[in-house]
Amino acid sequence: MGYLIRPVKADEWKRLKELRLAALADPVARVAFHETFEAAAGRPDAFWQRRAQRSDEGRAALTFVGEDEDGSWGGMVVVLVEEDEGDPQTLVVGVFVRPEHRGTGLARELFEAAIAWSWGLAEPVVERVRLWVHEENERAEALYRSLGFAATGRTMADPKNADAVEREMTLSRG
């Protein structure tokens, strides 16, 4: 199955909202998200419009979607520019692939687009891409390792479950 990997456009906010809500409702994927379905579903349309607009502008945050030949969105990844952590870097969040698209290579394609966008930024010049992976999300961690991400040793408690841990992983420009 082939995908067109592309940024979300401002006028696609309703589709973006639907995909995010599908991610938060997915029993396998929701462990990776800090936001609850109920919180996201309660957000006003203006929130989703701003989120799609920010992606369309593509300066500080970008949402990539994988669109199949039928025009359906099979998944997404969000990449954010972080300049308050010392050296400029990007943070990958909001990774989701619909169940029927898992195992097709879509997640890898989405990540490759996010990484390429990060390395392609002229201002700020990014030297590192980072992410957090939940300790129970072994499949995602394996994908990240295959893309060259390595654990930093930094951890944080899962905001939804203080007994669970998320691990930081990074990829340096090289």
C-alpha positions as CSV (number, residue, x, y, z in Angstrom):
1,M,0.0,0.0,0.0
2,G,1.4,3.4,-1.0
3,Y,1.0,6.6,1.0
4,L,1.3,10.2,0.3
5,I,3.0,11.7,3.4
6,R,2.1,15.4,3.7
7,P,1.4,18.2,6.2
8,V,-2.1,18.9,7.3
9,K,-3.7,21.9,5.7
10,A,-5.7,24.5,7.6
11,D,-9.0,23.6,6.1
12,E,-8.6,19.9,7.2
13,W,-9.2,20.6,10.9
14,K,-12.2,18.3,11.0
15,R,-10.3,15.4,9.7
16,L,-7.4,16.2,12.1
17,K,-9.8,16.2,15.0
18,E,-11.3,12.8,13.9
19,L,-7.9,11.2,13.6
20,R,-6.8,12.5,17.0
21,L,-10.0,11.2,18.6
22,A,-9.5,7.8,16.9
23,A,-6.0,7.7,18.4
24,L,-7.3,8.5,21.9
25,A,-10.0,5.9,21.6
26,D,-7.7,3.2,20.4
27,P,-7.0,0.8,23.3
28,V,-3.5,0.0,22.1
29,A,-2.4,3.5,21.1
30,R,-3.9,5.6,23.9
31,V,-1.1,4.5,26.3
32,A,1.2,6.8,24.3
33,F,-1.0,9.9,24.8
34,H,-1.1,12.2,27.8
35,E,-4.5,13.7,26.8
36,T,-7.7,11.8,27.4
37,F,-10.4,11.2,24.8
38,E,-12.9,13.1,26.9
39,A,-10.6,16.2,27.1
40,A,-9.9,16.2,23.4
41,A,-13.6,15.6,22.4
42,G,-14.6,18.6,24.6
43,R,-12.3,21.0,22.9
44,P,-14.0,23.7,20.8
45,D,-13.7,23.8,17.0
46,A,-11.4,26.9,17.3
47,F,-8.8,24.7,19.0
48,W,-8.7,22.2,16.1
49,Q,-8.7,25.0,13.6
50,R,-5.6,26.6,15.3
51,R,-3.9,23.2,15.4
52,A,-4.4,22.7,11.7
53,Q,-3.5,26.3,10.9
54,R,-0.2,25.9,12.8
55,S,0.6,22.8,10.8
56,D,-0.2,24.6,7.5
57,E,2.2,27.4,8.5
58,G,4.9,24.8,9.2
59,R,7.2,26.9,11.3
60,A,7.1,25.7,14.9
61,A,4.8,22.6,14.6
62,L,3.9,20.3,11.8
63,T,1.4,17.4,11.6
64,F,2.2,14.9,8.9
65,V,-0.5,12.5,7.8
66,G,-0.2,9.4,5.6
67,E,-2.9,9.5,3.0
68,D,-3.7,6.2,1.1
69,E,-4.8,5.9,-2.5
70,D,-8.5,6.4,-1.4
71,G,-7.7,9.7,0.3
72,S,-8.1,8.2,3.8
73,W,-5.7,9.2,6.5
74,G,-4.0,6.1,7.9
75,G,-1.9,7.8,10.5
76,M,-0.1,10.9,11.7
77,V,2.9,12.2,13.5
78,V,3.4,15.7,15.1
79,V,6.8,17.3,15.3
80,L,7.4,20.5,17.4
81,V,10.4,22.8,17.5
82,E,11.8,23.2,21.0
83,E,14.2,26.1,21.6
84,D,13.9,26.3,25.4
85,E,16.0,23.1,26.0
86,G,19.3,24.8,25.2
87,D,20.3,23.8,21.7
88,P,17.3,23.8,19.3
89,Q,15.8,20.4,18.8
90,T,12.5,18.9,17.7
91,L,10.1,16.8,19.7
92,V,8.0,14.1,18.0
93,V,4.6,13.5,19.6
94,G,1.1,12.4,18.6
95,V,2.3,9.3,16.7
96,F,-0.7,7.2,15.6
97,V,-1.4,4.6,12.9
98,R,-4.9,3.2,12.5
99,P,-5.1,-0.5,13.3
100,E,-5.8,-1.5,9.7
101,H,-2.6,0.4,8.5
102,R,-0.3,-1.1,11.1
103,G,2.5,-3.2,9.7
104,T,2.4,-1.5,6.3
105,G,5.5,0.8,6.8
106,L,3.3,3.9,7.3
107,A,4.8,4.7,10.8
108,R,8.3,4.6,9.3
109,E,7.3,6.8,6.4
110,L,5.7,9.3,8.8
111,F,8.9,9.3,11.0
112,E,11.2,9.8,8.0
113,A,9.1,12.8,7.0
114,A,9.3,14.3,10.5
115,I,13.1,13.7,10.7
116,A,13.7,15.1,7.2
117,W,11.6,18.2,8.1
118,S,13.7,18.6,11.3
119,W,17.0,18.4,9.5
120,G,15.7,20.7,6.8
121,L,14.9,23.6,9.1
122,A,17.0,26.7,8.3
123,E,16.1,28.5,11.4
124,P,16.6,27.2,14.0
125,V,19.2,24.6,12.8
126,V,18.2,21.4,14.6
127,E,20.9,18.9,15.7
128,R,18.6,16.5,17.6
129,V,15.2,14.9,17.4
130,R,13.7,13.5,20.6
131,L,10.7,11.7,21.8
132,W,9.2,9.9,24.8
133,V,8.1,6.3,24.6
134,H,5.9,4.5,27.2
135,E,7.6,1.5,28.8
136,E,4.7,-0.7,27.7
137,N,5.0,0.4,24.0
138,E,7.6,-2.1,23.0
139,R,6.5,-2.1,19.3
140,A,7.0,1.7,19.1
141,E,10.3,1.5,20.8
142,A,11.6,-1.1,18.4
143,L,10.6,1.1,15.5
144,Y,12.4,4.1,17.0
145,R,15.5,2.1,17.5
146,S,15.4,0.9,13.9
147,L,15.3,4.5,12.9
148,G,18.5,5.3,14.9
149,F,16.9,6.6,18.1
150,A,18.8,5.7,21.3
151,A,17.7,5.9,24.9
152,T,19.2,8.8,26.9
153,G,18.6,7.3,30.3
154,R,16.1,10.1,31.2
155,T,12.7,9.0,32.4
156,M,9.5,10.6,33.6
157,A,6.4,9.3,35.2
158,D,3.4,8.8,32.9
159,P,1.1,11.7,33.7
160,K,-1.9,9.3,33.7
161,N,-0.3,6.6,35.8
162,A,2.4,7.5,38.3
163,D,3.5,3.8,38.5
164,A,4.4,3.8,34.8
165,V,7.5,5.3,33.1
166,E,8.2,7.0,29.8
167,R,11.7,6.9,28.4
168,E,13.4,9.6,26.4
169,M,15.0,8.6,23.1
170,T,17.0,10.9,20.8
171,L,18.4,10.9,17.3
172,S,21.3,13.2,16.5
173,R,22.1,14.6,13.1
174,G,24.9,12.6,11.7
